[in-house]
Amino acid sequence: MNNSTVKAPYDLRTPVLIAGAGPAGLTLSLALSRYGVPHILLEMFPGAAHTPRAHITNQRTMEIFRDLGIEEAVKAKATPAEGMWSNAWITTMAGPEVYRSEAWGAGEEHAARYAQASPCGMCNISQNIMEPVLIEAIEDAGVADLRFSHKLESFVQDAQGVTATVVEVDSGVSYTVRADYLLGADGARSKVAQQLALPFEGQMGVGGDAGIGEVIYVWFKGDLARYCAHRPGTMFWSTDMHNGATFVNVAPWDEWIAGWNMPPGMTFDGDAEALRNRVQSAIGDSTVDIVIKGVSRWTMNKMWATRYGEGRVWCMGDAVHRHPPMNGLGSNTSVADGYNLAWKLKLLLEGKAGPELLQSYELERQPVGERIVNRAWDSAMGFWGRFYSEFLGVSPGATPDEVKRSLLQLHEDSPEGDARRAGFERLKQEVLNPAFNALGIELGYRYRAGARVDDGSPEPQVDGHPDVAYTPTTWPGARLPHAWVEKGRRRISTLDLVGRGQFVLLTGRGGSAWFEAAQAVLLDTGVQLNVIQIDSRFGAVRDPLGYWARMRGTGSDGAVLVRPDGHVAWRAQSSAGAAQLPSVMAQLLDTAHASDSEQLLQRPDLALAAHG
């Protein structure tokens, strides 16, 4: 008997290979883990983020975390919305406050509309605190093969998959991984995006009209509770352009980042003592004991990819959208990128969908990425270029004496002071709200192309600034609106009825025809639709206050088809549309091009391969 074996041209085999364990890669990994999809996650560094980095975590991200089962774990380590409402402009932390506004939907002016929009609240949690929560959940699920200190070196894709070369960082040893799909979540210097030669627009390291060059961030420990507990906020903005610093809260109220901007072409080359003195001066209280934990430098970016990938290789997160930290949209958009991809990969690997479903990722997420880059840039330019100069009277070239006189004039009992103060409301609407209370862009974005089927209705118009105002709608492509309903004796959100990797069909009284239509879909595609009747005689879900009825956008016997990521895929006004459901699902999934050979998750060799 010949017992010889033929060595495979690779060392490991996995359905999905993810490069990068930041917010995008970790979210994709956790979602795939919840869906039971084996995969390998590579990260070149030895662990999670070791510095604060991103921190604002918006309601849409918390909704995603709710579906993935980590909302409470994140909340336990985060500062809730009530600790974020203040936006104060200061001379020093201990000195006089110049002005104050509200932020992050947590102030009285915006809190009600934020609460009506979502069952989840905004929170503040730094990336180095949030990432370990995701990693722990991934490890507990036991599906992923997490490989820290392993980096993607290169890859080659063909019609059947991707062959990647991976290097173990500590030893320098390389090995090959064969994957059906490769996802690049490897940051702003993405090797995946570079090798794909993805086209980009915009540019890196630009200061724009605000004249911002290098930005210095000093991460430190120091108890500032006496200066901020009465005005809790995530940001305290300096009006001293020469010796001050803006403060970013990492943890109330003794862990911070102090940051300041350098003019274009200049750098801050001071030693540790100079950094300490700058921070101490910006605090304005020499008795505060500070311990510097780290220093980072960065520049303003305005760049987005016009393509997100091709074939079996796709990019997400900072690999495809790079922008200033204004609006807190970076990590939130990255999380949504990963969440959008996960369910599509699952269906492809099960042989239930065709390649157009994966291509819909770009059609949906690229416009969002481009929009958030430009929103963050416009916020930065409006903030530093308009609010500081028009209202505060502080311009980049102003001398300390000029700044002092301008700030004094702001509070003068004079026509000039009256005019400056009167301009605050206008600038709040034009500059501050689109930067700090931008509910419309945080969770109101809609997919106008991709995995959606038009129902023939016009897209609802937004009443107000498109980045600030939010209009709940079940128009196909929109996120399913939140409405409080009851299941048994529990009050739950309509968002709690969907997700968990399933398509859900929401209907109501007279909607029994949808059960038979869902069965036809199962027979045709193998995809299970969970049909939920709201307020029917025998249904488990009630709408006692009529919240859902007012926003469902259909008749009681109509239906709203919701994707696994909570976005509406299609809707029908009445049960007369039930006969269309199988063809709608076939169009969404691109079943005409689904291949039986893609049923990879049912092959035992691949189910184990991700673990070596």
Beta strands, then each sheet from edge to edge (+ up, - down):
strand 1: 12-19
strand 2: 39-43
strand 3: 56-57
strand 4: 79-80
strand 5: 86-90
strand 6: 97-102
strand 7: 123-124
strand 8: 144-148
strand 9: 150-157
strand 10: 162-168
strand 11: 174-184
strand 12: 200-203
strand 13: 215-221
strand 14: 235-238
strand 15: 246-251
strand 16: 255-261
strand 17: 291-298
strand 18: 302-305
strand 19: 309-310
strand 20: 313-315
strand 21: 321-322
strand 22: 484-487
strand 23: 490-493
strand 24: 503-507
strand 25: 529-533
strand 26: 541-542
strand 27: 559-562
strand 28: 568-572
sheet 1: 8+ 2+ 1+ 11+ 10- 9+
sheet 2: 8+ 2+ 1+ 11+ 20+ 19-
sheet 3: 3+ 7- 4+
sheet 4: 6+ 5- 14- 15+ 16- 13+ 17-
sheet 5: 12+ 18- 21+
sheet 6: 23+ 22- 26+
sheet 7: 25+ 24+ 27- 28+
end
